[in-house]
Amino acid sequence: MSTNRRPPVIDMTPEGEFRDAAPATQPAGTLDRVLARLGALGILVAAGSAGLLLAGLALLAIGILLPLAILAGAVGAGSLWWRARRARRDGTAPPQGVRFVVIRR
C-alpha cells in the first residue's frame, strides 16, 4: 500500500447532491517546490523590508518632531520668563512668583 495516496474528496452541493470527483492533479515537481520556496523567501524579504521602512519612518518622525517640541517649550518658557520679569519690574508680581490660573467652563 502506498503512503502518498490521498484520501477521496467528497464534494456536495448546497442542495445535497454529490458532484463528480475532480480530476487528479499531478504531484508537485521539483520546479514547483523550488518556486514555492523562492516565493516564500520573497514574501519574507518583503515583510522584513516593510518593517525596516516603518522603523525608518518612526525615526524620521521623531527626528522632526523632537526639535519642534524643544523649540515650542523654549518659546513657552521664554514667554513666561519675560512676563514674570515685566511683572517684577512693574511691581505687580505677587511675592511668591508667577501664579497660573486655570479657568474651567
N, C-alpha and C positions, 0 to 999 in steps of 0.2 A: 504494500500500500504506500502511495506517495505522500510525503509530508507537506508539499506545497500545493495541495489540492484545495481549492476554495470551496466554502460551503455554498449550496444553491441559494440564489436570490429569489425570494418570493415577492412579487410586485403586485399590489392590489389597488384598484381604482377606488375613489370615494364611494362609488355605488356598490362596492363589494364584489366586483368581478376581478378575476385574475388576468394579468397581462401576460403576453408571451415572454419567454425568457429572453433577455438581451443577449446579443451575440457575444461570445467570449472575446475579451481583448487580449492582445499579445502581451506577454510579460515584458516588463521594462528591460531595455537593453543597456549596454554599457554607456552609450552616449546619453541616454535618458538620465541615468544615475549621475553622470558627470555634470550634465546641465542642471539637474536639480540641486546638486551641491554648490555649483557655481552661483545659481540664483539665490540660494540661502545665504551664501557668503556676501553676495551683493546687497541683500536686504540688511544683513548685519552691519556692513560698512556704511550703508545709508543711515541706519539708525544711530550709529556712533557719530557720524558727521552731523546729524541733526542735533544731537546732544551737545557736541562741541560748539555748534553755531549758537544754540541757546545760551550756553555758558559765556561765549564771547559777547553776545548782546547784553547779558546781565552785567558783565564787567564794563561795557561801554556806557550803559545807563548809569551805573554807579560813578563812573569817571566823569560823567557830565553833571549829574545831579548833586554830588557831594560838594564840588566847588560852589555851585549855586546856593546850596543850603548854608555853607560857611559865609558866603558873601551876604546873604539875606540876614543871617544872625549878626554879622558885623554892622550892617546898616541899622538894624534894630537896636543893638547895644549903643551905637554911636548916637542915635536919636535920643535914647533915654539919658545918656550921659549929658548931651547938650541941653536937654530940658532941665535936668537936675542942676546943672551949672548955672543956667539962666535964672532958675528959681532961687538958688542961693544968692546970686548977685542982686536980684530984686528984693530979697528978704521975704519971699513968700513961701519958702520951703519950710515944712514942719521940722521940728528938732530931730525927729527920728530918721529923716531922709525922705525919699520919694515913696508915696503910697499909691498902690494900684487899686482902682475901683472897678468892680465888675457889675454891670447893670443887667439884671435879668428881666425879661419881659414875659 
